[in-house]
Amino acid sequence: MRTSDSTDPLWQRSALDLIAAYAGRDFSPVEVLDSVLERLDKINPKINAVVTLDRKSARSAAEASEKRWLARTALGPLDGVPLTVKDNIPVCGLRTTWGSNLYADYVPEADELPIARLRDAGAIILGKTNCPEFTLQGYTDNLLFGPTRNPWNLELTPGGSSGGAVAAVSAGIGPIAIGTDGGGSIRRPASHTGLVGLKPSRGRVPRCDGFPAILLHLETLGPMTRNVADLRPVMQVISPPDPRDPVSSYFRRESFEVEPIRSNRILYVPQFADSPVDPEVSASVAVAAKLFADLGHSVEEGKAPFTIEPLAQAWGVVGQVGLAWLLETKPDWKGKIAPALEEMAVNGKARTGREYFDALNIFKELEQSLSLFFEAYDAILTPTAAALPWPVSDPYPQWIDGQKVGPRTHAAFTGFVNISGCAGISIPSDPAANGLPIGFQLVAASGRDGLLCALAAQFESAHPWIELAPLLL
């Protein structure tokens, strides 16, 4: 992706470019906010990315940031940078619905921890982005707000569940979006919209004061950006450990840093067993794999070091049971949620303890096997999504490479990363013939988020993607 220059409108600038300009007094956070809000007013009615906007608080934050920059007392590398927050992440005083009528009027009294940290760092919170109900589906639509559309083609979905988040950033509504990833929900939407999406290692970003964890430890919180460099300041702000999230203590007090580049051992897995992949996706990701070899890395093509089918089944069991458990606290839920979610909840309630324990055991076995795998390799390279974006009216693509497929076939490559607790990142690669974005995924052992950012930055430098925002908008 090209970097910003002085001719770009302010809404199109990267976070780091904004910070440099604030420091040089080229323009102010208030001017940037005005530009972003003008862009939002023009674009958001077409894409339905931001579902709750907080103009008043955003302006107050921008004015306070402007005063700090003038006084040379800026709070850090995100002071005055506008961003959006996915609607399953509580923001104090701002309606947070989880995409469901059951939470349509819920206004949190506290920020979830990462959002509190971003606010304390001076970031400007624009509002909340759309997500599917309970963030349990791989596209973005709900009964409360309706569908979000892909800025690259308004007839298509941006995927999900962070579909509103990526649509906002891709269309120029803030350079950063904060979302969650429980089975690929940051990475796949990023691949469908030409963005970088980081799914941090389990515990890398501590969480508290959020919604109930219906996906247990599978879901992590992370950023989506237009370039790799903007990931680092976000992660530096949100990743320090916190005793309220004990898993985060694994990372002690170390600051998030990008690892130095060296020759790495990469296993390139173009396909999981016989699960289909769109030929244009396969060709694009093959180019990325070759480039890493040309850059001096040891790239070996092979099969996945695990079996995918049990993982998908186990993820489904946990999701169903988690939803059924959540709805036990909402006795009047029937008839108020989407039919597909009702079916999921009914199935979850019928699951046995044995089935749930079997699923957790499958998770543990994958963690162990990948821990051993990463003794011999530094990263796994795969497609991010098996399909290109599909019609906005459909919950999933019906066909991939001529094969009739089920609801999670397009998502085959991402769930194992959540189950194992590893770090994962999606990076734009060569687009499809019709211009639609395609992404590839890199996965590393837990704790090596900095390695993924280094590899992504190296790829971006050697093979920059073309545009900062879709030209059709």
C-alpha positions in Angstrom: 0.0 0.0 0.0 1.4 3.4 -0.9 2.2 5.8 1.9 0.3 9.0 2.4 1.6 12.2 0.8 0.9 15.9 1.1 -1.8 15.8 -1.6 -4.0 13.2 0.2 -7.1 14.4 2.0 -6.7 14.3 5.7 -9.1 11.3 6.1 -6.8 9.3 3.9 -3.7 9.7 6.1 -2.2 6.9 8.1 -2.0 7.1 11.9 1.8 7.7 11.8 1.5 10.4 9.2 -1.1 12.2 11.3 1.2 12.1 14.4 4.1 13.4 12.3 2.0 16.2 11.0 0.7 17.1 14.5 4.2 17.3 15.8 5.2 19.6 12.8 2.0 21.7 13.3 1.0 21.1 9.7 -2.6 20.5 10.8 -4.5 19.7 13.9 -6.5 16.8 15.3 -9.7 19.0 15.0 -9.0 19.5 11.3 -8.5 15.7 10.9 -11.7 14.9 12.7 -13.6 17.4 10.5 -12.2 15.6 7.4 -13.0 12.1 8.7 -16.6 13.1 9.7 -17.2 14.7 6.3 -16.0 11.4 4.8 -18.2 9.4 7.1 -21.3 11.5 6.3 -20.7 10.9 2.6 -19.7 7.2 2.7 -21.4 5.6 5.7 -24.9 5.7 4.3 -23.7 3.5 1.4 -21.8 0.9 3.5 -23.4 1.0 6.9 -20.1 0.5 8.8 -20.6 2.9 11.7 -23.8 2.2 13.6 -23.4 4.5 16.6 -21.6 7.8 16.2 -20.3 9.9 19.0 -19.7 13.3 17.4 -19.8 15.3 20.7 -17.2 13.2 22.6 -15.0 12.9 19.5 -14.9 16.6 19.1 -14.1 17.1 22.8 -11.3 14.6 22.5 -9.9 16.3 19.3 -9.9 19.7 20.9 -8.1 18.4 24.0 -5.6 16.7 21.8 -5.0 19.8 19.8 -4.2 21.7 23.0 -1.7 19.1 24.1 0.1 19.1 20.7 0.3 22.9 20.9 1.7 22.7 24.4 4.0 19.9 23.3 2.5 17.6 25.9 1.1 14.9 23.6 0.3 11.6 25.3 2.0 9.4 22.8 1.9 8.0 19.2 -2.0 7.8 19.1 -2.8 11.2 20.5 -5.4 12.8 18.2 -5.8 9.7 15.9 -9.4 8.8 15.1 -10.5 5.2 15.4 -13.6 3.1 15.6 -14.6 0.3 18.0 -16.5 -2.9 17.1 -19.9 -3.0 18.6 -19.2 -6.0 20.8 -16.5 -4.0 22.8 -17.9 -1.8 25.5 -17.3 1.9 25.3 -18.2 4.0 28.3 -21.4 6.1 27.8 -21.9 4.8 24.2 -24.5 2.3 23.2 -23.0 -1.1 22.7 -25.4 -3.7 21.2 -23.3 -6.8 20.3 -25.5 -6.7 17.1 -28.5 -7.9 19.0 -31.9 -6.5 20.0 -31.3 -8.0 23.4 -28.7 -5.3 24.0 -30.3 -2.6 21.9 -30.4 -0.1 24.7 -27.3 -1.1 26.6 -25.0 1.7 27.5 -21.8 0.6 29.4 -20.6 2.4 32.5 -17.0 1.6 31.7 -14.7 1.1 28.8 -13.3 -2.4 28.2 -9.7 -2.3 29.3 -8.0 -1.8 25.8 -10.4 1.0 25.0 -9.7 2.7 28.3 -6.0 2.5 27.4 -6.6 4.0 23.9 -8.7 6.8 25.4 -5.9 7.5 28.0 -3.4 7.6 25.1 -5.4 10.4 23.5 -7.1 8.4 20.7 -10.3 9.9 19.3 -13.1 7.3 19.5 -15.5 8.0 16.6 -18.1 5.4 17.4 -19.1 1.8 17.1 -18.9 -0.5 14.0 -21.4 -3.1 12.9 -21.1 -6.8 13.6 -23.3 -9.9 13.3 -25.4 -10.9 16.3 -23.2 -12.1 19.2 -20.3 -12.1 16.6 -20.8 -15.7 15.8 -21.1 -15.6 12.0 -18.6 -14.9 9.2 -20.5 -12.0 7.6 -21.9 -8.8 8.9 -25.7 -8.4 9.1 -28.2 -8.3 12.0 -31.8 -7.5 12.8 -30.9 -4.3 14.5 -28.8 -2.4 11.9 -28.9 -4.5 8.7 -26.0 -5.5 6.5 -22.7 -3.8 6.1 -21.4 -3.5 2.5 -17.9 -3.9 1.1 -16.4 -0.6 0.0 -14.8 -2.3 -3.0 -18.2 -3.5 -4.3 -21.4 -2.5 -2.6 -23.2 -5.6 -3.7 -20.7 -7.8 -1.7 -20.1 -8.4 2.0 -16.9 -7.4 3.7 -17.2 -10.7 5.7 -17.3 -10.8 9.4 -17.6 -10.6 12.2 -15.5 -7.4 12.1 -17.1 -6.4 8.8 -18.1 -2.9 10.0 -14.6 -2.3 11.3 -12.8 -3.1 8.0 -15.4 -1.3 5.9 -14.8 1.8 8.0 -11.0 1.8 7.6 -11.1 0.7 4.0 -13.5 3.6 3.1 -11.5 6.2 5.0 -13.5 6.5 8.3 -10.4 6.5 10.6 -7.1 4.9 9.9 -7.5 2.3 12.7 -10.4 0.0 13.8 -10.4 -2.1 16.9 -12.2 -5.5 16.6 -12.2 -9.0 17.9 -11.2 -12.3 16.4 -12.8 -15.6 17.7 -12.2 -17.7 14.6 -10.8 -15.3 12.0 -13.1 -12.3 12.5 -10.3 -9.8 12.1 -8.2 -11.5 9.5 -10.8 -12.7 7.0 -12.6 -9.3 6.7 -9.2 -7.6 6.4 -8.4 -9.8 3.5 -11.7 -9.0 1.8 -11.1 -5.2 2.0 -7.4 -4.8 1.4 -6.3 -4.2 5.0 -3.8 -5.5 7.5 -5.5 -7.4 10.4 -3.6 -8.7 13.4 -5.0 -11.4 15.7 -2.8 -11.2 18.7 -1.5 -14.2 20.7 -3.8 -15.3 23.5 -3.2 -13.0 26.4 -1.1 -10.5 24.4 -4.0 -8.0 24.8 -5.5 -8.3 28.3 -9.3 -7.9 28.6 -11.7 -7.1 31.3 -15.0 -5.2 31.7 -16.3 -6.7 28.4 -19.2 -8.9 27.4 -19.4 -12.5 28.7 -16.7 -14.7 27.0 -19.0 -17.1 25.1 -16.0 -18.3 23.1 -13.9 -18.8 26.2 -10.3 -18.0 25.4 -10.7 -18.2 21.6 -11.5 -14.6 21.1 -8.8 -11.9 21.1 -8.9 -8.2 20.6 -6.8 -6.5 17.9 -6.3 -3.8 15.3 -7.1 -3.4 11.6 -5.1 -0.8 9.6 -4.3 0.3 6.1 -0.6 -0.4 6.5 1.7 -2.5 8.7 3.4 0.4 10.5 0.2 1.6 12.2 -0.2 -1.7 14.0 2.8 -1.1 16.3 1.6 2.0 18.2 -1.8 0.4 18.7 -0.3 -2.7 20.1 2.1 -0.8 22.3 -0.8 1.0 23.9 -3.2 -2.0 24.4 -0.9 -4.9 25.1 0.8 -4.3 28.5 -0.3 -7.1 31.0 -2.9 -6.6 33.6 -3.5 -8.7 36.7 -7.2 -8.8 36.0 -6.4 -11.0 32.9 -4.0 -13.5 34.4 -3.0 -15.0 31.0 -1.5 -11.6 30.1 1.2 -12.2 32.8 2.9 -14.5 30.4 4.2 -11.4 28.6 5.4 -9.8 31.9 6.1 -6.1 31.5 7.7 -6.2 28.1 6.7 -3.6 25.5 5.4 -4.8 22.2 8.2 -4.6 19.7 8.6 -5.8 16.1 11.3 -8.5 15.8 14.4 -7.9 13.7 14.3 -9.5 10.3 16.3 -12.6 9.6 15.9 -15.7 7.5 12.9 -17.6 8.8 11.6 -21.1 8.2 8.1 -20.9 6.7 5.7 -23.7 5.9 3.5 -22.8 3.0 0.1 -24.6 3.1 -1.9 -23.7 0.0 -4.9 -26.0 0.9 -6.3 -27.8 4.0 -6.9 -31.4 2.9 -9.5 -31.4 0.1 -11.3 -28.2 1.3 -11.7 -26.0 -1.9 -10.0 -22.7 -2.5 -10.9 -20.1 -5.1 -8.2 -20.4 -7.9 -7.6 -16.6 -7.9 -6.9 -16.8 -4.1 -4.5 -19.7 -4.6 -2.6 -17.9 -7.4 -2.3 -14.7 -5.3 -1.0 -16.5 -2.2 1.4 -18.6 -4.3 3.0 -15.3 -5.5 3.3 -14.2 -1.8 5.0 -17.4 -0.9 7.5 -17.1 -3.7 8.3 -13.5 -2.7 9.2 -14.6 0.8 11.6 -17.2 -0.7 13.1 -14.5 -2.9 13.6 -12.4 0.2 15.8 -15.0 1.6 13.4 -17.1 3.8 13.3 -20.8 3.7 9.8 -21.6 2.3 8.7 -25.2 2.1 5.3 -26.2 0.6 3.5 -28.9 2.6 0.4 -30.0 4.4 -1.1 -28.6 7.5 0.4 -30.2 10.7 -3.1 -31.1 12.0 -6.4 -32.4 10.8 -9.0 -29.6 10.2 -12.3 -31.4 10.5 -12.2 -32.1 14.3 -11.2 -28.5 14.9 -14.2 -27.0 13.1 -16.6 -29.3 14.9 -15.1 -28.5 18.3 -15.2 -24.7 17.6 -18.9 -25.2 16.7 -19.6 -27.0 20.0 -18.1 -24.2 22.1 -19.9 -21.5 20.1 -23.3 -23.2 20.5 -22.9 -24.0 24.2 -21.5 -20.5 24.9 -24.5 -18.9 23.3 -27.0 -21.2 25.1 -25.2 -20.3 28.4 -25.5 -16.5 27.7 -29.2 -16.7 26.9 -29.9 -18.4 30.2 -29.5 -14.9 31.6 -32.1 -13.5 29.1 -35.3 -15.5 29.8 -37.3 -13.5 27.2 -34.9 -14.1 24.3 -37.0 -16.3 22.2 -38.3 -14.5 19.1 -35.9 -11.6 19.6 -32.8 -13.0 17.9 -32.1 -14.2 14.4 -33.4 -17.7 13.5 -29.9 -19.0 12.8 -28.9 -17.9 16.3 -32.0 -19.5 17.8 -31.1 -22.8 16.2 -27.5 -22.5 17.4 -28.7 -21.8 21.0 -31.1 -24.8 20.9 -28.3 -27.0 19.7 -26.0 -25.7 22.4 -28.5 -26.4 25.1 -28.8 -30.0 23.9 -25.0 -30.6 24.0 -23.7 -32.9 26.7 -20.9 -32.3 29.1 -19.0 -35.1 27.3 -19.2 -33.3 24.0 -18.0 -30.0 25.5 -15.1 -31.8 27.3 -14.2 -33.5 24.0 -14.0 -30.2 22.3 -11.7 -28.7 24.9 -9.5 -31.8 24.7 -9.2 -31.3 20.9 -8.1 -27.7 21.6 -5.5 -28.9 24.1 -4.1 -31.5 21.6 -3.7 -28.8 18.9 -1.9 -26.5 21.3 0.6 -29.2 22.1 1.1 -30.3 18.5 1.7 -26.7 17.3 4.0 -26.0 20.1 6.2 -28.9 18.9 5.7 -27.8 15.2 7.1 -24.3 16.0 10.3 -25.9 17.3 11.1 -26.5 13.6 9.4 -23.7 11.8 8.9 -20.0 12.5 5.7 -19.4 10.6 2.9 -21.0 8.6 1.7 -19.2 5.4 -1.8 -19.9 4.1 -4.6 -18.1 2.3 -6.6 -16.0 4.8 -10.0 -16.8 3.3 -10.8 -19.6 0.8 -13.2 -17.4 -1.2 -13.5 -13.9 -2.6 -16.2 -11.7 -1.1 -19.7 -13.0 -1.9 -23.2 -11.3 -2.2 -24.1 -9.2 0.8 -27.5 -11.0 1.0 -25.9 -14.4 1.7 -24.4 -15.6 5.0 -21.6 -17.5 3.2 -20.5 -18.3 -0.3 -22.5 -21.2 -1.7 -19.8 -22.3 -4.1 -16.0 -22.3 -4.1 -14.0 -23.5 -7.1 -17.0 -25.2 -8.5 -17.9 -27.1 -5.3 -21.0 -26.7 -3.2 -19.8 -25.7 0.3 -21.1 -25.3 3.8 -21.2 -22.3 6.1 -17.6 -22.4 7.4 -15.7 -23.7 4.3 -14.6 -20.1 3.4 -13.2 -19.8 6.9 -11.2 -23.0 6.9 -7.8 -21.4 7.4 -8.3 -19.2 10.4 -10.0 -21.1 13.3 -6.9 -23.2 14.2 -5.1 -20.0 15.2 -7.7 -19.1 17.8 -7.9 -22.6 19.1 -4.1 -22.9 19.6 -3.6 -19.4 21.0 -1.1 -18.5 18.3 -0.6 -15.1 16.7 -2.0 -14.5 13.2 -1.9 -11.7 10.6 -3.6 -11.1 7.3 -1.7 -9.1 4.6 -2.9 -7.9 1.2 -1.5 -9.8 -1.7 -2.2 -9.6 -5.5 -5.9 -8.7 -6.1 -8.3 -10.7 -8.2 -8.7 -10.0 -11.9 -11.8 -7.8 -11.1 -9.8 -5.8 -8.5 -11.2 -7.4 -5.4 -8.7 -7.6 -2.6 -7.1 -11.0 -1.6 -5.1 -11.6 1.6 -2.7 -14.2 2.8 -2.2 -15.3 6.4 1.0 -15.7 8.5 0.8 -17.6 11.8 3.5 -17.8 14.4 3.9 -19.3 17.9 2.2 -17.6 20.8 4.2 -14.5 21.8 5.7 -14.0 18.3 3.3 -11.3 17.2 6.4 -9.1 16.6 7.8 -11.6 14.1 4.5 -11.4 12.1 4.6 -7.6 12.0 8.2 -7.8 10.8 7.5 -10.2 8.1 4.4 -8.2 7.0 6.4 -5.0 6.9 9.1 -6.7 4.8 6.5 -8.0 2.4 4.8 -4.6 2.2 8.1 -2.9 1.4 8.9 -5.4 -1.3 5.4 -5.7 -2.8 3.3 -2.7 -1.8 -0.4 -2.8 -2.4 -1.8 -0.1 -4.6 -4.5 2.1 -3.0 -5.2 3.4 0.4 -9.0 3.3 -0.1 -11.3 1.8 -2.8 -11.5 4.2 -5.8 -15.2 3.5 -6.4 -16.0 5.6 -3.4 
